[in-house]
Amino acid sequence: MSGEVVCKAWLGEFCRIQETLYVDSNIVEQTKRNFEAPWRPDEYQQISIIQEIFGQEKKRKMFCDIDFGAHAES
């Protein structure tokens, strides 16, 4: 058995005793590399629930169809 396997097993046991979770940093880094595109928090743009469900085009059409009640009389 390799030393790495033994060390991870003991680390897992220590975490269990302390009621914490052991996270293998190698797996975390590998998962981060597998993301399709890098993402940074400053690139985040908030969207509405309508956009999330139907997309941007549906939002435009939906809000154009809203009757706001009062119309200007000519």
N, C-alpha and C positions, 0 to 999 in steps of 0.2 A: 504494500500500500504506500502510495507516495506521501511525502510530508505535507503537501498541499491539501490532500484529502483529509488527513488527520487533523491539521490545523483548522480547517473549515468545520469539521465535525465538533471540535472542542469549542470553537467560537460560537457555533450554533447552540451548543449546550449551555455555555455561559449566558447567552442571550435568553434562552428559555428560562433559566433560573432567575434572571433579573426581570423577566416578563417584558422583554424588548424583542425587536425583530432584527435579524441579521440580514443585511443586504450586501450581496457580492458586488463590489464596485466594478469588476470586469463585466458583469452582465449588464449593469446600468449603462456603462460606456458603449457596449455593443448595441444595446437597444437604441441609444441616442443616435448612433451612426446609421441605424436602419431606417430612421425617419426619412420620408421622401425628400423633404426640403428643410434646410435649416430655418428655424423660427426664432425671432427675438421679441420680447415683450413690447418694444417700441413699434413693432410692425402691426400690432393688434388694432383692428377697427371694429367697433361695436356695430352690430346689425340688429334689426328688429326681428321679432318672432315671425312676422309675415315673410321677411326675406329668408329666414332660416327654413321655413316650411315650403314656400313657393318660389323663391328666387326674386331678384331685383325687378324683372319685367312684370311679374304679377303684382308687385307692390305699386308700381306706377299706374297700371290699369285699375287696380282696386281703388286707389285714392282719387282717380279721375271720375269714377262712377259715384262717388259719395255726394248725396244731396245735402247741402248745408242748411237748407230750410228757407232762407230769405233770398229773394232774387231782386235785382234792381229792375225797376219798371222804366220802359222807355217812353 
